Amino acid sequence: MSTAVTTSEAALGGPGPGCAAPRHVAVIMDGNGRWAAQRGLPRREGHRRGVEALRRTVRAAGALGIGILTIFSFSSENWSRPPSEISDLMGLLRRFIRNDLVDLHKSNVKVRVIGERTTLSPDIAGLLREAEDLTRANTGLVLVVAFNYGSRQEIARAAQRLAAEVAAGRLAPEAITAELISSRLDAPDIPDPDLIIRTSGEQRLSNFLLWQAAYSELVFVPLYWPEFDQAALEGAIAEYRRRERRFGGLAAAGAGP
């Protein structure tokens, strides 16, 4: 999975009148089950094809010069799914790390994991730790894996950390700011996503990066995740670049309202 290739402006629809290319893209990978159901296939086949789409997307992100790619791989709410499906998903995670981690490492990809890990089984927690440890010194694309992740839960953990500091007398309640809350999130050194993409046509965040998405541009793609590829990523980025990010301020002179 080489990350050294860059793409031309033409591939992304030209520089556009609005945003520069996004540095950080986050993806809600939705629609594996529906993709499989439409084809009369078991859900596990949809998840397997979803892993193939993930491989394509990591390669495409490197080719398009994206610095950070965050993927919503398994939410804290996904544990309510049938045990057989959870077993299939954990099996795919194990195979992905075993089969793809070496390639990611060779391509200079740095893996980071966000989400609650204290409740994970030792083997899954160990795999996630292995992925981070092996790639820690890499300097290419940063692949952030949101696993056992829920944004409300992440914000609650940040609040608990701050509350503990207040209780210990190290922090005054009135000193708590938005910046301080951000600094207690799971990966405070990673900038907020410029662009969040959700596949399958659904138009909601589903408890994903709620704090970090305050000023992100959202693009909803009418493809199921197993169908996602570099062309779809380029299309989402082209849509992003047509927009004007104001961050609560005014439009540039001569722009629309």
Secondary structure, 3 states (H helix, E strand, C coil): CCCCCCCCCHHHCCCCCCCCCCCEEEEECCCHHHHHHHCCCCHHHHHHHHHHHHHHHHHHHHHCCCCEEEEEEEEHHHHHCCHHHHHHHHHHHHHHHHHHHHHHHHCCCEEEEECCCCCCCHHHHHHHHHHHHHHCCCCCCEEEEEEEECHHHHHHHHHHHHHHHHHCCCCCHHHCCHHHHHCCCCCCCCCCCCEEEECCCCCCCCCCCCCHHHHCEEEECCCCHHHCCHHHHHHHHHHHHCCCCCCCCCCCCCCCC
